Amino acid sequence: MIGAGSGGLSVAAAAAAFGVPVVLIEKGKMGGDCLNYGCVPSKALLAAARHAAEPKRVSPFGLTMPRAEIDFAKVNAHVHQVIDAIAPNDSRERFTGLGVHVIEGAARFTDKATVAVGDVTVQARRFVVATGSVPAVPPIPGLSETPYLTNETIFALKRCPEHLIIIGAGPIGLELAQAHRRLGAKVTVLEAATPLANDDPECAAIVLAQLEREGVTVRAGAAVTRVAPHDGKIQVIVGDETIEGSDLLIATGRRPNTEGLDLAAAGIAHDQRGIAVGKGLKTSNKRVYAIGDAAGGHFTHTANYHAGIVLRNALFRLPAKANDETVPWVTFTDPELAHVGLTEAQARERHKTIRVLRWPYHENDRAQAERETHGHIKIITKKNGLILGATIVGAHAGEQITTWTLALARGLNIRAMTGIVVPYPTLSETGKRAAITYFSSSLSSPRVRRLIGFLRRFG
């Protein structure tokens, strides 16, 4: 097992539980990017930022609160306390106790069946590469001479940036933009293409509008041509314009972390997108599997999903195959933006006729009670009702998308979603109400009306 991030730890723990000898190799911190530099610290920072924004949000409830006094160093301490609280679950000590042999160091293949870690060699029947990804730093002129942050360094800041310039308007860039804005920073986000380009544009627009209301400047089509340090500040040039800030964050995506593995020595095909794998996640070397970001995945939960596929294939010889189209993703801004399956545009490309079903938050009683009325759910189905995808933008969208992930993975028809009993009042009622609209065209159908009229004759 190469890599002690989320996917690697899942495989190692499960295999050891079944009595399989496991060697786990990690050159960095146990827990990988998610625990130390990604999901955990970013959500801890977002939680602090959400509380900082509460004084501005309570007036509709008849309440007033004093303005939050923000001590950024203490916010940073909170972030690291959260990491420290979770770290024992991913620690070397815990996995050693589970029977896993943990080796600290950089792994490299020496042949198709051998990995070396310093002077130690490991031969195994099966290998799993779960080395994750690292920030993709674009070749912007002047960047090598300019101080900049990535997700691996920004959580070390103990002072709030005066003006944070972020290059990249994907989920990472926008989550950190909103968090820092709410904690007192001026924030400018520059995106060469389209913000949240992988999401449904109709739903993404609701997130972007909220960021704008909060004072975050997000500029689309803003290609950075050069950066440079200047009098203790950082200058970012976009066309003929110079934007000056105190700090620069690069959030232009991720690249697979496969450097130094010497994959060629093991006959493992790969390119800049990651290690090439089949549906069963096996590489061109039949002894080796690759999962998560190393195999072109994008999320922590993708790595965990891949881990289950590998365990079924490698331990039980079951013909399990990965289908990444059923993997959801969430942008944890406020409002949240969650998606699974096909977007409307993708569905129109693949299918002759589709149905688009919607229901707004403002028509939901719980949303009204919570004053969380911005947002909606959008469901895409085939003409026959087969569910193709779902997007939710609004409060707790990340929690609600799970239902639609299950529906998509099990190939359910929208009719199944109209029959479920949903607790009242909950935000999940929006999904059921949207599903019911699939039958709205039947309400005016002359055939249906004649049938009802006929049945009424029988009392």
C-alpha positions in Angstrom: 0.0 0.0 0.0 1.7 3.2 -1.2 0.1 6.3 0.4 -1.5 6.8 3.7 -4.3 9.2 2.7 -8.0 8.4 2.8 -8.0 5.7 0.2 -4.8 4.0 1.3 -5.9 3.9 4.9 -9.2 2.4 3.9 -7.6 -0.4 2.0 -5.0 -1.1 4.6 -7.5 -1.2 7.5 -9.9 -3.5 5.7 -7.3 -5.9 4.4 -5.7 -6.2 7.8 -9.1 -6.9 9.3 -9.4 -9.8 7.0 -6.0 -11.2 8.1 -4.1 -10.1 5.0 -0.5 -9.0 5.7 -0.3 -5.3 4.8 2.7 -3.0 4.4 1.7 0.7 4.3 4.3 3.2 3.0 4.0 7.0 3.5 6.6 9.7 2.8 4.6 12.5 4.3 2.0 12.9 7.1 -0.4 10.1 7.9 -3.9 11.1 6.8 -2.6 12.7 3.6 -3.8 15.9 2.1 -7.4 15.6 3.2 -6.6 15.6 7.0 -3.7 17.9 6.9 -4.2 20.4 4.1 -7.6 19.8 2.5 -11.0 18.8 3.6 -10.6 18.9 7.3 -8.8 22.3 7.8 -10.9 24.0 5.1 -14.2 22.9 6.7 -12.9 23.9 10.1 -12.0 27.4 8.7 -15.4 27.6 7.0 -17.2 26.7 10.3 -15.4 29.6 12.0 -16.2 31.9 9.2 -19.9 30.9 9.3 -20.1 31.9 13.0 -18.3 35.1 12.3 -21.0 36.0 9.8 -23.9 35.3 12.3 -24.4 38.8 13.6 -25.4 39.9 10.1 -27.8 37.1 9.7 -29.9 37.1 12.8 -32.0 40.2 12.4 -34.8 38.4 10.5 -35.3 36.3 13.6 -35.9 39.4 15.8 -32.4 39.1 17.3 -29.4 41.3 17.5 -25.8 40.3 18.2 -22.7 42.3 18.7 -20.2 42.3 15.9 -17.9 39.3 16.1 -14.4 40.1 17.3 -12.1 38.0 15.2 -8.7 36.8 16.5 -7.3 35.1 13.5 -4.5 33.4 15.4 -7.2 31.7 17.6 -9.1 30.8 14.4 -5.9 29.1 13.2 -5.6 27.3 16.5 -9.1 26.0 16.1 -8.3 24.7 12.7 -5.3 22.8 14.0 -7.2 21.5 17.0 -9.7 19.9 14.7 -6.9 18.3 12.7 -5.3 17.1 16.0 -8.6 15.6 17.2 -9.0 13.5 14.0 -5.3 12.6 13.6 -5.3 9.7 16.0 -7.7 7.8 13.7 -5.1 8.0 10.9 -2.0 7.6 13.0 0.9 5.2 12.7 0.2 3.9 16.2 -3.4 3.0 15.4 -2.6 1.2 12.1 0.3 -0.6 13.8 -2.2 -1.8 16.4 -4.5 -3.0 13.5 -1.6 -5.2 12.3 -0.4 -3.0 9.5 3.4 -2.6 9.0 3.9 1.1 8.5 7.1 2.3 6.8 7.9 6.0 6.6 9.7 7.1 3.5 9.4 7.6 -0.3 8.5 4.5 -2.3 9.7 3.7 -5.8 9.2 0.7 -8.0 12.4 -1.2 -8.9 10.6 -3.8 -11.0 7.1 -5.1 -11.6 6.9 -6.9 -8.2 9.2 -4.8 -6.0 9.1 -1.5 -4.2 12.1 0.1 -2.5 11.9 2.5 0.5 15.5 3.6 1.2 17.4 0.5 1.9 14.2 -1.6 2.5 12.7 -3.6 -0.3 9.1 -4.8 -0.3 7.8 -7.6 -2.6 4.1 -8.3 -2.7 1.4 -10.1 -4.6 -0.6 -6.9 -5.0 0.2 -3.2 -4.8 -2.1 -0.3 -4.4 -1.0 3.2 -5.4 -2.9 5.8 -3.4 -0.5 8.7 -3.5 -3.2 11.4 -4.0 -2.5 14.7 -5.6 -0.6 18.0 -5.1 -1.5 21.6 -6.1 -1.1 22.3 -9.8 1.0 25.5 -10.0 0.6 27.2 -13.4 3.6 28.5 -15.3 2.8 32.2 -14.7 5.7 34.5 -15.4 7.2 35.9 -12.2 5.5 33.3 -10.0 8.8 31.6 -9.0 10.1 34.9 -7.7 6.9 35.8 -5.9 5.7 34.5 -2.5 2.5 32.5 -2.9 0.2 30.2 -0.9 -1.4 26.9 -1.8 -3.8 24.7 0.2 -0.7 23.1 1.7 0.5 26.4 3.2 -2.5 28.7 3.7 -3.6 26.9 6.9 -0.4 27.9 8.5 -1.4 31.6 8.4 -1.9 33.1 11.8 -2.8 36.6 10.5 -5.7 37.5 8.4 -4.6 38.7 4.9 -5.4 42.3 4.2 -6.2 41.6 0.6 -6.1 38.0 -0.6 -5.9 37.5 -4.3 -6.9 34.0 -5.4 -6.1 32.6 -8.8 -8.6 29.9 -9.6 -12.4 29.9 -9.0 -13.0 26.2 -8.5 -14.4 24.8 -5.2 -11.1 25.3 -3.3 -10.7 28.8 -4.4 -14.3 29.9 -3.7 -14.5 28.1 -0.3 -11.4 29.8 0.9 -12.5 33.1 -0.7 -15.7 33.2 1.3 -14.1 32.0 4.5 -11.4 34.7 4.4 -13.9 37.4 3.4 -16.1 36.6 6.4 -13.0 36.6 8.7 -12.1 40.1 7.6 -10.0 40.0 4.4 -10.6 41.8 1.2 -10.8 39.0 -1.5 -10.4 39.0 -5.2 -10.8 35.8 -7.2 -9.4 35.6 -10.8 -10.5 32.9 -13.1 -9.2 32.5 -16.6 -12.3 30.6 -17.8 -15.6 30.1 -16.0 -16.0 29.9 -12.2 -17.3 26.5 -11.0 -17.0 25.3 -14.6 -17.8 21.7 -13.7 -21.1 22.6 -12.1 -24.6 23.4 -13.5 -24.3 27.1 -14.5 -27.8 27.9 -13.3 -27.0 26.6 -9.8 -23.5 27.9 -9.7 -24.8 31.4 -10.4 -26.6 31.4 -7.1 -23.4 30.7 -5.2 -21.5 33.4 -7.2 -24.3 35.9 -6.5 -24.1 35.3 -2.7 -20.3 35.7 -2.8 -20.8 39.0 -4.6 -23.3 40.1 -2.0 -20.7 39.4 0.7 -18.1 41.5 -1.0 -16.0 38.9 -2.7 -14.9 40.0 -6.2 -15.0 37.1 -8.7 -13.8 37.8 -12.2 -14.4 35.4 -15.0 -12.2 35.4 -18.1 -9.4 37.1 -16.2 -6.2 35.4 -17.4 -3.2 36.3 -15.3 -0.2 37.3 -17.5 2.3 38.0 -14.8 2.9 38.3 -11.0 5.6 40.1 -9.1 6.5 41.2 -5.6 6.4 45.0 -5.1 7.2 47.0 -1.9 6.0 44.2 0.4 2.9 43.6 -1.7 2.1 41.3 -4.6 1.1 42.6 -8.0 -1.0 40.5 -10.3 -1.3 41.6 -13.9 -4.4 40.9 -15.9 -4.2 42.3 -19.3 -3.4 46.0 -18.9 -4.6 46.1 -15.3 -2.5 45.6 -12.2 -4.2 44.3 -9.0 -2.2 44.6 -5.8 -2.8 42.5 -2.8 -1.1 41.4 0.4 -1.2 37.6 -0.2 -1.6 35.4 -3.3 -3.3 32.0 -3.2 -2.9 29.6 -6.1 -6.0 27.4 -6.5 -5.8 26.3 -10.1 -6.5 22.6 -9.5 -4.6 19.5 -8.6 -2.2 17.1 -10.4 -1.5 13.4 -9.5 1.3 12.9 -7.0 3.3 10.2 -8.9 6.7 11.8 -9.1 9.5 9.6 -7.8 7.5 6.4 -8.0 9.4 5.3 -11.1 6.2 3.8 -12.6 8.0 2.9 -15.8 10.2 0.4 -13.9 7.0 -1.4 -13.0 5.5 -1.2 -16.5 2.7 1.1 -15.2 1.2 3.3 -17.9 0.5 6.9 -16.9 0.3 10.5 -18.2 -0.2 14.0 -16.7 -3.8 13.0 -15.8 -2.6 10.2 -13.6 -2.2 6.4 -13.7 -4.2 4.6 -16.4 -6.6 2.1 -14.9 -9.4 -0.1 -16.2 -12.9 -0.3 -14.7 -11.6 -2.6 -12.0 -8.9 0.0 -11.2 -6.1 -2.3 -12.2 -3.1 -0.7 -14.0 -1.2 -2.0 -17.0 0.8 -4.1 -14.4 -1.6 -6.8 -13.3 -0.1 -6.7 -9.8 -0.8 -3.0 -9.3 -4.0 -1.1 -8.6 -4.3 2.7 -8.5 -7.1 4.6 -6.7 -8.2 8.2 -5.9 -6.4 11.2 -7.2 -3.5 9.1 -8.4 -5.9 7.5 -10.9 -7.5 10.7 -12.0 -10.1 10.9 -9.1 -10.9 14.3 -7.6 -12.4 13.8 -4.1 -11.6 12.1 -0.8 -14.8 10.0 -1.0 -13.8 8.9 -4.5 -10.7 7.4 -3.0 -12.8 5.6 -0.4 -15.1 4.3 -3.1 -12.2 3.1 -5.1 -10.8 1.4 -2.0 -14.0 -0.7 -1.8 -13.7 -1.7 -5.5 -10.1 -2.8 -5.1 -10.8 -4.8 -2.0 -13.6 -6.7 -3.8 -11.3 -7.3 -6.8 -8.1 -8.1 -5.0 -9.3 -10.1 -1.9 -12.5 -11.7 -3.1 -11.9 -11.8 -6.9 -15.3 -10.3 -7.5 -15.8 -8.5 -10.8 -16.4 -5.1 -9.2 -16.1 -2.0 -11.5 -15.9 1.7 -10.7 -18.5 4.1 -12.1 -17.3 7.5 -11.2 -20.4 9.1 -12.7 -22.3 8.0 -9.5 -19.8 9.9 -7.3 -21.2 13.1 -5.9 -19.3 16.3 -5.1 -20.0 19.3 -2.9 -18.7 22.9 -2.9 -19.0 23.8 0.8 -19.7 27.5 0.3 -22.7 29.1 1.8 -25.0 28.2 0.1 -23.6 24.8 -0.6 -23.6 23.4 -4.1 -24.0 19.6 -4.5 -24.2 17.5 -7.6 -24.3 13.8 -8.7 -24.6 12.3 -12.2 -25.2 14.3 -15.4 -25.8 18.0 -15.6 -28.6 19.3 -17.8 -26.1 20.1 -20.6 -24.5 16.7 -20.4 -27.8 15.0 -20.4 -29.0 16.9 -23.5 -25.8 15.8 -25.3 -26.4 12.1 -24.5 -30.1 11.7 -24.7 -32.7 12.7 -27.3 -35.3 13.8 -24.7 -35.0 14.7 -21.1 -37.1 16.1 -18.3 -35.9 18.8 -15.9 -37.6 18.9 -12.6 -37.2 21.7 -10.1 -38.4 22.8 -6.7 -37.4 26.1 -4.9 -36.3 26.4 -1.3 -38.7 29.3 -0.8 -41.6 26.8 -1.3 -40.3 24.7 1.6 -41.7 25.2 5.1 -38.4 24.4 6.9 -36.4 26.7 4.7 -38.9 29.5 5.6 -38.6 28.7 9.3 -34.8 28.8 9.0 -34.7 31.8 6.7 -32.7 29.7 4.2 -34.9 30.4 1.2 -32.2 30.9 -1.5 -31.7 27.9 -3.6 -33.4 25.0 -5.3 -33.1 21.4 -6.3 -32.8 20.4 -10.0 -33.3 16.8 -11.1 -32.6 15.5 -14.6 -34.4 12.4 -15.9 -34.9 10.6 -19.2 -38.3 10.8 -20.8 -39.3 7.6 -19.1 -38.3 8.9 -15.6 -35.0 7.2 -15.2 -32.9 9.5 -13.0 -29.8 10.9 -14.7 -28.5 13.5 -12.3 -29.3 15.9 -9.5 -28.0 19.3 -8.4 -28.9 21.0 -5.2 -27.9 24.6 -4.3 -28.8 25.8 -0.9 -28.5 25.1 2.8 -27.3 21.6 3.7 -27.2 20.6 0.0 -24.3 18.3 0.8 -26.4 16.3 3.2 -29.3 16.1 0.9 -27.4 14.8 -2.2 -26.9 11.4 -0.6 -30.5 10.4 -1.3 -30.0 11.2 -5.0 -26.6 9.5 -5.1 -28.3 6.2 -4.0 -31.1 6.7 -6.5 -28.7 7.1 -9.3 -26.4 4.3 -8.3 -29.4 1.9 -8.0 -30.8 3.0 -11.4 -34.1 4.2 -9.8 -37.0 5.8 -11.7 -38.3 9.1 -10.4 -41.5 7.3 -9.5 -39.7 5.7 -6.6 -38.8 9.1 -5.2 -42.5 10.2 -5.2 -43.5 7.4 -2.9 -41.0 7.8 -0.1 -42.2 9.3 3.2 -40.2 12.4 4.1 -40.3 13.8 7.7 -42.0 17.2 8.0 -40.7 19.8 8.1 -37.3 19.0 6.5 -35.4 20.5 3.6 -35.4 17.0 1.9 -39.1 17.6 1.1 -37.8 19.7 -1.8 -36.6 16.6 -3.5 -39.9 14.8 -3.2 -41.8 17.9 -4.4 -39.5 18.1 -7.4 -40.1 14.4 -8.2 -43.8 14.9 -8.1 -43.7 17.5 -10.8 -42.7 14.8 -13.2 -46.4 14.0 -13.3 -47.6 17.6 -13.7 -48.3 17.2 -17.4 -50.8 14.5 -16.6 -52.9 16.9 -14.6 -54.2 18.5 -17.8 -54.3 15.3 -19.9 -57.8 14.8 -21.4 -57.2 11.0 -21.2 -56.5 11.1 -17.4 -59.4 13.5 -16.8 -61.8 11.2 -18.7 -60.5 8.2 -16.6 -61.1 10.1 -13.3 -64.5 11.1 -14.5 -65.4 7.5 -15.3 -64.2 6.2 -11.9 -66.2 8.8 -10.1 -69.4 7.1 -11.3 -68.7 4.3 -9.0 -68.8 6.4 -5.9 
